[in-house]
Amino acid sequence: MIVKNLIKFTKLLVITSMLFLAVPEVAKANDAESAIAPVPRTRAYPWMSISKWFELHSEDVAIAEAGEAKLLFWGNSITQGWSWTQVWAEQFAPLGAANFGIGGDTTQNLLWRLDNGSVSALNPEKIVLLIGTNNFGLSHHDPQEVSDGVTAVVDKLLTVYPEADILLMAIFPRDENAEHPTRAKIRTVNQSLQPLGDLERVTYLDIGEQFLLPDGTLSQELMPDFLHLSEAGYEIWAGAVLQWLDSFAD
């Protein structure tokens, strides 16, 4: 069942990526949004309506209000995709992990969710954060704006969860070719985010090179649509997260 769901999810993500390219006028709708100002989803996309976004948010709120999750994953569709994988079922579900990833989310969307989700009911021990790629693809923010947005999310998480350790993932590479303009923008953002790893309770981790072929091309085996991960891609990410978790073992 997990494999079938992952196949369906991968097909949906491929269609989503094609739609991003086909309807640039939709992507430009979010240009006016600030990366650091909390805002909910305000634009419907062919792959997710506004009502569906709020429905997913409500489901996350219910999980938060239960107050049981000790390991949280916050992010966008790349994080959301964990739920359809075998590695999540085998490695993270037994740890009581909660997946708070929603497809299409930007830093400003995630900030809004943190402000409007009863998150204070939770007292997690560990948090994994990956956010920012949609600020390029949907909001058309520049690297400084994206860096500011990710930093704002980290600051918010540190405030909301004063006892949790945070694993801040560098934004994964995207687009097939190493020369694609977005690649350079992502590298710029990641370089600016690296000092956040010096903050107390924050670890910065960049595993982007593991998704690349020797010539810098993205591996289609690991990222079928050159944005979202395959099961094999999630296994690489899982290994990094598990190693981080193990570093806290007595």
BELUR-V329977 format. One record per pair of residues at least 6 apart in sequence whose C-alpha atoms are under 7 Angstrom apart, sorted by the first residue. I is the first residue (numbers start at 0). J is the second residue. D is the distance in Angstrom with one decimal. If there is no record, write none. Layout:
i:I j:J d:D
i:I j:J d:D
This chain:
i:1 j:83 d:5.6
i:1 j:84 d:6.0
i:1 j:85 d:6.3
i:2 j:84 d:7.0
i:4 j:83 d:5.8
i:5 j:83 d:5.0
i:5 j:84 d:6.2
i:13 j:224 d:5.5
i:15 j:46 d:6.2
i:19 j:26 d:7.0
i:26 j:137 d:4.7
i:26 j:138 d:6.7
i:27 j:137 d:6.7
i:27 j:138 d:6.6
i:29 j:137 d:6.6
i:29 j:138 d:4.9
i:30 j:138 d:4.8
i:30 j:139 d:6.0
i:33 j:107 d:6.9
i:34 j:106 d:5.8
i:34 j:107 d:5.0
i:34 j:144 d:6.0
i:34 j:145 d:6.4
i:34 j:148 d:4.7
i:35 j:106 d:6.9
i:35 j:107 d:5.6
i:35 j:147 d:6.6
i:35 j:148 d:4.8
i:35 j:151 d:6.2
i:36 j:107 d:5.6
i:37 j:107 d:4.6
i:37 j:108 d:6.1
i:37 j:110 d:4.9
i:37 j:111 d:4.3
i:38 j:107 d:5.6
i:38 j:108 d:5.3
i:38 j:111 d:5.2
i:39 j:108 d:5.1
i:39 j:111 d:5.8
i:40 j:49 d:6.2
i:40 j:52 d:6.9
i:40 j:108 d:6.4
i:41 j:49 d:6.7
i:42 j:49 d:6.4
i:43 j:49 d:5.1
i:59 j:99 d:6.2
i:60 j:116 d:5.0
i:60 j:117 d:6.1
i:63 j:117 d:6.2
i:63 j:118 d:5.5
i:63 j:120 d:6.2
i:63 j:121 d:5.8
i:64 j:117 d:6.1
i:64 j:120 d:5.5
i:66 j:120 d:5.2
i:66 j:121 d:4.5
i:67 j:121 d:6.7
i:68 j:95 d:5.5
i:68 j:96 d:5.7
i:68 j:97 d:5.9
i:68 j:121 d:6.9
i:68 j:123 d:6.3
i:69 j:95 d:6.4
i:69 j:96 d:6.4
i:69 j:122 d:6.7
i:69 j:123 d:4.0
i:69 j:124 d:5.2
i:69 j:125 d:6.5
i:70 j:95 d:6.6
i:70 j:96 d:4.6
i:70 j:97 d:6.3
i:70 j:123 d:5.7
i:70 j:124 d:6.2
i:70 j:125 d:4.9
i:70 j:126 d:5.7
i:71 j:96 d:5.7
i:71 j:97 d:5.0
i:71 j:98 d:6.2
i:71 j:123 d:6.9
i:71 j:125 d:6.5
i:71 j:126 d:4.7
i:71 j:127 d:6.2
i:72 j:78 d:6.8
i:72 j:97 d:6.3
i:72 j:98 d:5.0
i:72 j:99 d:5.6
i:72 j:100 d:6.8
i:72 j:126 d:5.9
i:72 j:127 d:4.8
i:72 j:128 d:6.0
i:73 j:98 d:6.7
i:73 j:99 d:4.8
i:73 j:100 d:5.2
i:73 j:127 d:6.3
i:73 j:128 d:5.0
i:73 j:129 d:6.6
i:74 j:99 d:6.5
i:74 j:100 d:4.4
i:74 j:101 d:6.6
i:74 j:128 d:6.0
i:74 j:129 d:5.1
i:74 j:130 d:5.1
i:75 j:100 d:4.7
i:75 j:101 d:4.6
i:75 j:102 d:4.7
i:75 j:103 d:5.7
i:75 j:104 d:4.9
i:75 j:130 d:6.3
i:76 j:100 d:6.0
i:76 j:101 d:5.3
i:76 j:102 d:3.6
i:76 j:103 d:6.1
i:77 j:227 d:5.7
i:77 j:228 d:6.8
i:78 j:100 d:4.9
i:79 j:98 d:6.5
i:79 j:99 d:6.9
i:79 j:100 d:4.2
i:79 j:101 d:5.6
i:79 j:102 d:6.6
i:81 j:87 d:5.9
i:84 j:230 d:6.2
i:86 j:234 d:6.4
i:103 j:133 d:6.3
i:104 j:133 d:6.5
i:105 j:130 d:6.7
i:105 j:131 d:5.9
i:105 j:133 d:5.4
i:105 j:134 d:5.4
i:106 j:130 d:6.4
i:106 j:131 d:6.0
i:106 j:148 d:5.3
i:106 j:149 d:6.1
i:106 j:152 d:6.7
i:107 j:148 d:6.9
i:110 j:152 d:6.1
i:119 j:159 d:6.5
i:122 j:160 d:6.6
i:123 j:163 d:5.8
i:124 j:162 d:6.7
i:124 j:163 d:4.5
i:124 j:164 d:6.3
i:125 j:163 d:5.1
i:125 j:164 d:4.9
i:125 j:165 d:5.9
i:126 j:163 d:6.7
i:126 j:164 d:6.2
i:126 j:165 d:4.7
i:126 j:166 d:6.1
i:127 j:165 d:5.9
i:127 j:166 d:4.8
i:127 j:167 d:6.2
i:128 j:166 d:6.1
i:128 j:167 d:5.1
i:128 j:168 d:6.0
i:129 j:167 d:6.5
i:129 j:168 d:5.2
i:129 j:170 d:6.6
i:130 j:149 d:6.7
i:130 j:170 d:6.8
i:131 j:145 d:6.1
i:131 j:149 d:6.4
i:131 j:170 d:6.5
i:132 j:170 d:6.5
i:134 j:140 d:5.6
i:134 j:145 d:6.3
i:142 j:184 d:5.7
i:142 j:187 d:6.4
i:142 j:188 d:5.4
i:143 j:188 d:6.9
i:145 j:188 d:6.9
i:146 j:188 d:5.4
i:146 j:191 d:6.7
i:146 j:192 d:6.5
i:164 j:200 d:4.6
i:164 j:201 d:6.0
i:165 j:200 d:6.0
i:165 j:201 d:4.8
i:165 j:202 d:6.2
i:166 j:201 d:6.0
i:166 j:202 d:4.9
i:166 j:203 d:6.1
i:167 j:201 d:6.9
i:167 j:202 d:5.9
i:167 j:203 d:4.8
i:167 j:204 d:6.2
i:168 j:203 d:6.0
i:168 j:204 d:5.1
i:168 j:205 d:6.0
i:169 j:189 d:5.6
i:169 j:204 d:5.9
i:169 j:205 d:4.8
i:170 j:185 d:6.6
i:170 j:189 d:6.6
i:171 j:207 d:5.2
i:172 j:182 d:6.2
i:172 j:185 d:6.9
i:172 j:207 d:5.9
i:173 j:182 d:6.6
i:173 j:225 d:5.5
i:173 j:226 d:5.0
i:174 j:225 d:5.0
i:174 j:226 d:6.5
i:175 j:216 d:5.5
i:175 j:217 d:5.0
i:175 j:225 d:5.6
i:176 j:215 d:7.0
i:176 j:216 d:5.0
i:176 j:217 d:6.7
i:177 j:215 d:5.1
i:177 j:216 d:5.5
i:193 j:203 d:6.1
i:195 j:201 d:6.8
i:195 j:203 d:6.8
i:196 j:202 d:4.6
i:196 j:203 d:4.5
i:210 j:217 d:6.1
i:210 j:218 d:5.9
i:210 j:221 d:6.4
i:211 j:217 d:4.6
i:211 j:218 d:5.5
i:212 j:218 d:5.9
i:217 j:225 d:6.4
i:219 j:225 d:6.5
i:220 j:229 d:7.0
i:221 j:228 d:5.7
i:221 j:229 d:5.2
i:221 j:231 d:5.7
i:221 j:232 d:4.4
i:222 j:228 d:4.6
i:222 j:229 d:5.7
i:222 j:232 d:6.7
i:223 j:229 d:6.5
